[in-house]
Amino acid sequence: MYYVRSTNDGRSWIFDIYEVNSGELTLERIPITKEGYETLKKELEYLKKVERPANIKSIEEARAHGDLSENAEFAAAKDRQAYLQCRIGELMYKLGNADVIDPDSLAKDRAVFGCKIVLENTDTGESMEYQLVGPDESDIEKGRISVSSPLGMAIIGKKSGEEIVLQAPGGKRYYELVEIL
């Protein structure tokens, strides 16, 4: 079970998500690769240094137009401000709870977080190369699938040569883990 604790530091709300394990509260750790961590860090910096100041300027300009009760520009700028604050908070949470994992330091005998694998669809013979990553890094177009996706969960822990059965909405799909790169 998860609980959310919120506090206000005088400038913004801070949300912490806790997981209850055997009556103990523990912070959730988020697995991520070094590249994924750097991407989130760059996005956070961009939002703080570029987007938020631009939004503050938009609010000031909209406020200068007069009556705030019927000012659509002001309402849109305030909505954008709320979105930016939420996204900044989310990124700060993820970066603060990130568990950066170096795939090169992991054993290659089993499929684990961060490793690259070659998967073959045994029905079609089509081979695909994937990297198992965290949910924030997944991008099927780039061959990066989340370890929390159904396929990712089916792959984790498997050895080269093992069969993987995935229950998909259209029926079962069969794969073979050809190689762990």
C-alpha positions in Angstrom: 0.0 0.0 0.0 1.2 3.5 -0.8 0.7 6.7 1.2 1.3 10.3 0.2 2.7 12.8 2.7 2.5 16.5 1.7 4.2 19.4 3.3 4.4 23.1 2.5 7.8 24.8 2.7 6.3 28.3 2.3 6.9 28.5 -1.4 5.4 25.2 -2.8 4.0 21.9 -1.8 6.3 18.9 -1.5 4.8 15.4 -1.9 6.6 12.2 -0.7 5.3 8.8 -1.7 5.9 6.0 0.9 5.3 2.3 0.5 4.3 0.3 3.6 6.3 -3.0 4.0 5.5 -5.0 7.1 4.3 -1.9 8.9 7.4 0.1 7.9 7.3 3.2 5.7 10.0 3.2 3.0 10.6 5.7 0.2 10.1 4.2 -3.2 13.4 3.8 -5.2 13.1 4.4 -9.0 15.6 2.4 -11.2 17.1 4.4 -14.0 20.1 4.4 -16.2 22.7 7.1 -16.2 21.4 8.4 -19.5 17.8 8.5 -18.2 18.9 10.3 -15.1 20.8 13.0 -17.1 17.7 13.4 -19.4 15.4 14.0 -16.4 18.0 16.4 -14.9 18.2 18.4 -18.2 14.4 18.7 -18.4 14.2 19.9 -14.8 16.9 22.5 -15.4 15.1 23.7 -18.6 11.8 24.0 -16.8 13.3 25.9 -13.9 15.6 28.2 -15.9 13.6 28.8 -19.1 10.0 27.8 -18.9 9.1 29.0 -15.4 10.7 32.5 -15.9 8.9 32.8 -19.3 5.6 31.8 -17.5 6.1 34.4 -14.8 6.6 37.0 -17.5 3.3 35.8 -19.2 1.4 36.2 -16.0 2.8 39.7 -15.5 1.8 40.7 -19.0 -1.7 39.2 -18.7 -2.1 40.9 -15.3 -1.3 44.2 -16.9 -4.3 43.8 -19.2 -6.7 44.6 -16.4 -9.7 42.7 -15.1 -8.5 39.3 -14.1 -12.0 37.8 -13.8 -12.4 37.8 -17.6 -8.8 37.5 -18.7 -8.3 34.3 -20.7 -4.5 35.0 -21.1 -4.1 35.2 -17.3 -6.1 32.0 -16.7 -4.0 30.2 -19.4 -0.8 31.4 -17.8 -1.9 30.3 -14.3 -2.9 26.9 -15.7 0.6 26.7 -17.3 2.2 27.7 -14.0 0.3 24.9 -12.2 1.4 22.4 -14.8 5.1 23.5 -14.5 5.0 23.3 -10.7 3.6 19.8 -10.8 6.1 18.6 -13.4 9.0 20.2 -11.6 7.9 18.5 -8.4 7.5 15.2 -10.1 11.0 15.4 -11.6 12.5 16.4 -8.3 10.9 13.4 -6.7 12.1 11.0 -9.4 15.6 12.4 -9.3 15.7 12.4 -5.5 14.6 8.7 -5.4 16.5 7.6 -8.4 18.5 4.4 -8.1 21.1 4.9 -11.0 22.1 1.5 -12.3 25.2 1.1 -14.6 24.2 -1.8 -17.0 27.9 -2.5 -17.8 28.5 -3.5 -14.2 25.9 -6.2 -14.2 26.3 -9.8 -14.9 25.3 -11.0 -18.4 24.0 -14.4 -17.4 20.4 -13.3 -17.0 18.2 -10.5 -18.3 18.3 -7.7 -15.8 17.5 -4.0 -15.7 19.6 -2.0 -18.2 20.8 -4.9 -20.2 20.4 -5.2 -24.0 18.8 -8.3 -25.4 18.0 -9.9 -28.7 14.4 -11.3 -28.8 13.0 -13.5 -31.5 9.3 -13.9 -32.2 9.1 -17.7 -32.6 5.9 -17.5 -34.7 7.2 -15.0 -37.3 11.0 -15.4 -36.9 11.4 -11.7 -36.5 14.3 -10.6 -34.3 14.4 -7.4 -32.3 17.0 -5.8 -30.0 15.7 -4.1 -26.8 17.2 -2.5 -23.8 15.3 -3.0 -20.5 14.9 0.4 -18.8 12.8 2.2 -16.3 9.3 3.5 -17.1 10.5 7.1 -17.6 13.0 6.0 -20.2 10.9 3.6 -22.3 10.6 4.4 -26.0 9.6 1.4 -28.3 10.8 3.4 -31.4 14.3 3.4 -29.9 14.2 -0.2 -28.7 13.8 0.7 -25.0 11.1 -1.1 -23.1 10.1 -0.7 -19.5 10.9 -3.4 -17.0 7.4 -2.7 -15.6 5.7 -3.4 -19.0 4.2 -6.9 -19.5 7.0 -7.8 -22.0 9.7 -6.4 -19.7 8.4 -8.3 -16.7 8.3 -11.5 -18.8 11.9 -11.0 -19.9 13.5 -10.1 -16.5 15.4 -13.1 -15.0 15.5 -15.1 -18.2 18.6 -16.7 -19.6 19.7 -16.9 -23.2 17.8 -19.6 -25.1 14.8 -19.5 -22.8 11.2 -19.2 -24.1 9.1 -16.3 -23.1 5.3 -16.5 -23.2 3.5 -13.2 -23.2 -0.3 -13.1 -22.7 -1.3 -10.3 -25.1 -4.9 -9.0 -25.7 -4.8 -10.8 -29.1 -3.7 -14.1 -27.5 -0.4 -15.6 -26.4 2.8 -14.6 -28.1 5.9 -16.7 -28.0 9.5 -15.3 -28.0 12.9 -16.7 -27.5 15.6 -14.8 -25.7 18.3 -15.3 -28.3 21.2 -13.3 -26.7 22.0 -11.0 -23.8 24.3 -8.3 -25.1 
